[in-house]
Amino acid sequence: QVQLVESGGGLVQPGGSLRLSCTTSRSIFYIMAWYRQAPGKEREWVAHIARDGSTNYGDSVKGRFTLSRDNAKNTMYLQMNSLKPEDTALYYCNKDPPLDTWGQGTLVTVSS
C-alpha cells in the first residue's frame, strides 16, 4: 500500500510563502495532485502535475501556486506565494483521481 507523506506547512502572514513537499513510498503516479480541506468545508482539488511536468491549477490559486516534481525522488512540491487567509487548510497530496488512502496532511495557516 502506497504511503503519502506531506510536509512543509506552517503559520505564515498574508502575502507570505510556503513550500510544501509530498513524498511517496513508491514511484509517484502519472498525475499527482494537491488537495486541501479548510475548517468546516469538504476537501477540494487544488492543482495537479503530470509526469511530463504539465500542470493544471484551480482558479483560486492560479498565478500564486506553482507545482513541480522530482520523479527520481518520488517527490512533488507546491510553492505557494501571495498566500491569503482563505488558503488556510490541511493540505494533502494524492494521485488524480485520488486513491482511497490519504496521508496525514500538512497544515497551512495564513493569519496575521
Secondary structure by P-SEA (a helix, b strand, c coil): cbbbbbcbbbbbcccbbbbbbbbbccccccccccccccccccccccccccccccccccccccccbbbbbcccccbbbbbbcccccccccbbbbbccccccccccbbbbbbcc
